[in-house]
């Protein structure tokens, strides 16, 4: 199935957060690398400073298509993009440093995704 804006997807959520969903806001095509899926995450788990968990909406995550497909489990209908998606998307597109994106799967926690991406970058550098 092809990916498109407005699709809602389930993913491998941490236990107790099965209601969290990925919502695709845009799918971008680039000549020099694979497509990038720009999505939001609703009801994502977030660890509080005292160790408890609550939920948060992550307005914008740019992720390669292969990483998105490694993340997503099943299409779960349609959904409108969240209000905060468009300004975050516009800011990302206008970044003078270039468009950065994740190449690792999302597993529920944004901080874990960032750590996995940093580890992947370090691994690539050490292999070069």
C-alpha positions, -999 to 999 in steps of 0.1 A, spaced: 0 0 0 12 34 -9 17 60 18 -3 93 17 -11 123 38 -41 118 60 -35 81 67 -34 70 104 -13 40 114 -7 18 144 29 10 154 48 -10 179 39 10 210 51 4 245 27 -17 266 -3 4 278 0 29 249 -18 9 221 -41 39 215 -11 60 201 -11 65 164 11 79 136 -6 104 113 10 111 80 10 148 71 31 147 40 52 123 19 81 140 1 100 127 -29 137 135 -34 160 127 -63 190 119 -42 175 97 -15 144 77 -5 111 94 2 106 111 36 74 106 55 65 136 77 42 125 105 28 133 139 23 110 168 -8 112 190 -8 100 226 29 90 225 43 80 259 66 105 277 86 98 308 83 125 334 112 136 356 97 116 386 97 84 364 59 83 358 46 81 322 20 103 306 11 111 270 21 138 246 14 147 210 46 149 189 37 174 162 64 165 136 87 137 129 105 134 95 114 98 89 126 78 58 101 56 42 120 25 51 121 35 88 84 44 87 76 10 72 97 -6 99 77 13 125 41 11 112 21 -21 117 -13 -15 101 -33 13 85 -60 25 109 -82 48 89 -79 85 81 -71 115 103 -66 152 99 -32 165 106 -29 181 140 -28 219 142 9 221 151 20 199 122 19 227 95 40 253 113 66 226 123 66 213 87 71 248 73 100 255 98 117 222 88 114 229 51 129 264 56 158 252 77 189 268 60 211 239 73 191 215 51 164 189 57 173 165 84 153 133 90 154 101 110 165 68 94 156 46 124 122 33 135 100 51 160 92 28 190 71 52 211 96 74 228 111 104 210 142 105 232 149 68 224 145 75 187 170 104 189 195 82 208 191 54 182 197 79 154 228 93 171 241 57 175 234 50 138 254 82 128 283 72 150 283 37 135 283 50 100 312 74 108 333 46 124 327 23 94 339 50 69 
